[in-house]
């Protein structure tokens, strides 16, 4: 594996792209009751979790986010859409909070 592949995948633009792809795939999986799509969304959220785990504020918590996605897939298997959406909420809130923080610091 080339030495530049891992740092490229874990760079900020790719992390944001993987975050969006994960959200779209997981949302489609929940609305169509397809747990395997939520599991694929879990794989796509891993670069964001590593990036988040590199910060002091979310150290340790970043690695717990894929567990919420697996719990969401389990809720889809159990056909509980409310719990599936609730298990995706922590990732959504953290991503939106970081987006707002980055937009505020760009304009201030």
C-alpha positions, 0 to 999 in steps of 0.5 A, a space after each residue: 500500500 502506498 505511503 500516501 494513501 492513508 493520510 489522503 483518506 484521513 484528510 479533511 476533504 475526504 472525511 467530509 465526503 465520507 461523512 456525507 456518504 455515510 449519512 445518505 447511505 444510512 438514511 436510505 437504509 433506515 427508510 427502506 428497512 435495509 440493515 446492510 445499507 446502515 452497516 455500509 454507512 458504518 464503514 464510511 463513518 470510520 474515517 470521521 471517527 478517527 479524525 474526531 478521535 484525534 481532537 482533545 475534546 472528543 478523544 475516546 468518544 470518536 471511536 464509540 460512534 460506529 457502535 451507534 451505527 451498528 445499534 441503528 442497524 440492529 434497530 432496523 433489523 428489529 423494525 424500530 425506525 424511531 430507535 434507528 434514527 435516535 441512534 444516528 442522532 449523536 453523529 448528526 449532532 456532532 457533525 452539525 456542531 463542528 460545521 457550525 463551529 467551522 463556519 463561525 470561525 471562518 467569518 469572525 
